[in-house]
Structures are given as C-alpha cells and as structure tokens.
Amino acid sequence: MRTVTIYTAVPCGFCTAAKALLSARNVSYEEIDLTGRQDDRVALVQKTGMRTVPQVFIGDHFVGGYNELAAVDRAGELDALLGR
C-alpha cells in the first residue's frame, strides 16, 4: 500500500474530517502539523499551489484537500490510489 501523508493545522475542521475519512477506511497516514510553521506552509504552497489545509498525498500523487479526498472515495477510486 502506498504511504499517505496529510498536512494539517489547528484548528481545522476539514483536517479533522479528512483524518476521520482515512481512519474509517482503515488507512494509516503520517500527519504533518503545520501549525505555527509558516516557512513549511510557504514551501507546501510552492509545491502544490494550494494555500489551504488539509493537503493529502498518496505516494507522490497530490490528491488535494478534504473535498477532493472525499470525491475520490465516493467515486470508489481510493483503494486503487492506495494500491490495494
């Protein structure tokens, strides 16, 4: 299974929802909390072009935020992205 990395910050309801979705699907993930880490947030924006969190990566594939993750799940594509 590919690794899942989720970049988060506090407070963030969408971050909580994304982690809950992954947990409900029995997907383990590495959480990187960007709270108070402005330089790291800037680097992530430069990498993805997205300013908000959460930002979800499956392997090297940038999924997007919670809405994109939920859409992938609803479409039945999450397992394929995970490689399971």
N, C-alpha and C positions, 0 to 999 in steps of 0.2 A: 504494500500500500504506500502511496506517495505521502510525504510529510505535509502537514497542514500548519501554516503559520498565520496567526491573526494578530494584527497590530491594533491596539486598543488605547483608550484613555478613560479617565474617570472625571466626571460622571458621563456615562454614555449608554442610553437605553438600547440603541441599535447594537452596541458591542455585546451587551448582556443577551440580547435576542440571538445574535449570531452564535455565541458560545452555547446557548441553550439548544439551538438547532443542531449544532455539531454533536453535542453530548447526547441528544435524543436519538441521533443516528449512529451512536457508538463510535464516533470519530474522535480520536485523540488529537490534540493540537498543542502547538507551542504558542503561548501568548507572550507578546512583547508589549509591555505597557509603556506608552509614550508620554504619560502624564509628567509635565514639567521638563520634558526633554526636547526643547524647541529645535535644536540642531538636528536631532534624529528625525523629527517631523518634517523639517525642510528637505532633508535628504530623501525621505519617502515620497514627498510631493514631486520632487525632481524625477524620481524613478517611475512613478505611476501617473502623474498628472492629476491626482485626486487629493483634495485637501481634507476630506473628512475621514473619520474612523467609524467603524472598523474597516480595515483593509485585509482581505483574505487572499492568501496564496495557497495553491495546491501544487506541490512541487515547485517548478519555476513558473507555473501559469498563474497570472493575476486574475482572480475571479472578480474582484470588485468589493463592494460593501455588502451590508446585510441584504438589501433588496436584490442584488444580483445573485448572492448565495441562495436566497430563498427561491428565486426563479429557477436556478439550476436544479435545486431539489424538487420543486414542483414538476419540472419537466422530466424528472426521472434520470437526470444526467449526472448526479452527484457520484454515484458508485463508479461510473466509467471514468470520471476525472480522478477519482481516488485510486483507480487501478485495481478495483476489487470486483 
